[in-house]
């Protein structure tokens, strides 16, 4: 069981890492485009404009702007992710209501339907299904006359 919890936590970390990876990839593509543009003079190639000479300083300046934008964007996303993790819902262990205020509790389905346009589907997880089968078998045994559980 502890292994399952660890894999769920690592999945969440992997999800955050994937977001950061793809953001950084987008900025890397922008950096490549800046330098390809400087080396090949793409506007002259594509649109027939007057050729411009290679400008190392312009490429460095634009690269610096992209890198600063990448740091700000990835950092902001990280802060947003931390805020989401901090604002995780508190649910009752018994009735599964969601805490919506200091003393207010609301049924989880009502909460999600009010906040998110979701269709709620019902199902039973494998652990609960096994528990219910065992409980049902125990109930049948205890209600059958002549069984040891019924005599007790």
C-alpha positions in Angstrom: 0.0 0.0 0.0 2.8 2.6 0.8 4.1 1.9 -2.7 0.8 3.0 -4.3 0.9 6.3 -2.4 4.5 6.9 -3.5 3.6 6.3 -7.1 0.7 8.7 -6.9 2.9 11.4 -5.5 5.6 10.9 -8.1 2.9 11.1 -10.8 1.9 14.5 -9.5 5.6 15.6 -9.6 5.9 14.2 -13.1 2.9 16.2 -14.2 4.4 19.4 -12.9 7.8 18.5 -14.4 6.1 17.9 -17.8 4.5 21.3 -17.7 7.8 23.0 -17.0 9.5 20.8 -19.7 7.1 21.8 -22.4 7.2 25.5 -21.4 11.0 25.4 -21.6 10.9 23.6 -25.0 8.7 26.4 -26.4 11.2 29.0 -25.2 14.1 26.9 -26.7 12.3 26.9 -30.0 11.9 30.6 -29.9 15.7 30.9 -29.1 16.5 28.7 -32.1 14.2 30.8 -34.3 15.9 34.0 -33.3 19.4 32.6 -34.2 18.1 30.9 -37.4 16.6 34.3 -38.4 19.9 36.1 -37.7 22.0 33.6 -39.7 19.6 33.0 -42.6 17.8 36.4 -42.8 14.4 34.8 -43.0 12.4 37.9 -43.9 14.6 38.4 -47.0 14.2 34.7 -47.9 10.4 34.5 -47.3 9.1 37.9 -48.2 11.8 39.3 -50.6 12.7 42.2 -48.3 16.1 43.9 -48.4 18.8 41.6 -46.9 20.1 42.6 -43.4 23.5 41.7 -42.2 24.1 39.3 -39.3 23.9 41.2 -36.0 25.4 39.3 -33.1 24.2 41.9 -30.5 20.6 41.9 -31.7 20.6 38.1 -31.5 22.0 38.3 -27.9 19.6 41.0 -26.9 16.6 39.0 -28.2 17.9 35.8 -26.6 18.2 37.6 -23.2 14.6 38.8 -23.5 13.4 35.3 -24.3 15.4 33.8 -21.4 14.1 36.4 -18.9 10.6 35.7 -20.2 11.1 31.9 -19.8 12.3 32.4 -16.2 9.4 34.6 -15.3 6.8 32.3 -17.1 8.1 29.1 -15.6 8.5 30.7 -12.2 5.0 32.1 -12.3 3.6 28.7 -13.4 5.5 27.1 -10.5 3.9 29.6 -8.1 0.5 28.9 -9.5 1.0 25.2 -9.1 2.1 25.7 -5.4 -1.1 27.8 -4.9 -3.2 25.0 -6.3 -1.5 22.4 -4.1 -2.0 24.7 -1.0 -5.7 25.1 -1.8 -6.5 21.4 -2.0 -9.9 20.6 -0.7 -10.5 19.4 2.9 -13.0 16.5 2.9 -14.7 14.8 5.7 -13.4 11.2 6.1 -16.8 9.9 7.0 -19.4 11.7 4.8 -17.1 13.1 2.1 -18.4 16.6 2.4 -16.1 19.4 1.2 -15.2 22.3 3.6 -16.2 25.5 1.8 -15.6 27.9 4.6 -14.5 28.0 8.3 -17.7 26.1 9.4 -19.5 25.4 6.1 -19.5 22.0 4.6 -21.0 21.0 1.2 -21.6 17.6 -0.5 -18.7 17.0 -2.9 -20.9 16.5 -5.9 -22.7 19.8 -5.2 -19.4 21.6 -4.8 -18.0 20.3 -8.1 -21.2 20.9 -10.0 -21.3 24.5 -8.7 -17.6 25.3 -9.5 -16.9 23.2 -12.5 -19.1 22.2 -15.5 -18.6 18.5 -14.9 -20.7 15.4 -15.3 -20.5 13.3 -12.2 -20.2 9.6 -12.8 -20.5 7.0 -10.1 -18.3 4.0 -9.7 -16.8 1.7 -7.1 -13.1 1.3 -6.6 -11.7 -2.2 -6.4 -11.0 -2.0 -2.6 -14.5 -0.9 -1.8 -16.0 -3.5 -4.1 -14.0 -6.2 -2.3 -15.1 -4.8 1.1 -18.8 -4.7 0.0 -18.6 -8.3 -1.2 -17.0 -9.4 2.1 -19.6 -7.5 4.0 -22.4 -8.9 2.0 -21.1 -12.5 2.5 -20.8 -11.8 6.2 -24.3 -10.4 6.4 -25.7 -13.5 4.5 -23.9 -15.9 6.8 -25.0 -14.1 10.0 -28.7 -14.0 8.9 -28.9 -17.6 7.9 -30.4 -19.8 10.7 -28.2 -22.6 12.0 -24.9 -20.9 11.0 -22.3 -20.3 13.7 -22.5 -16.5 13.2 -26.3 -16.6 13.7 -26.0 -18.6 17.0 -23.5 -16.1 18.5 
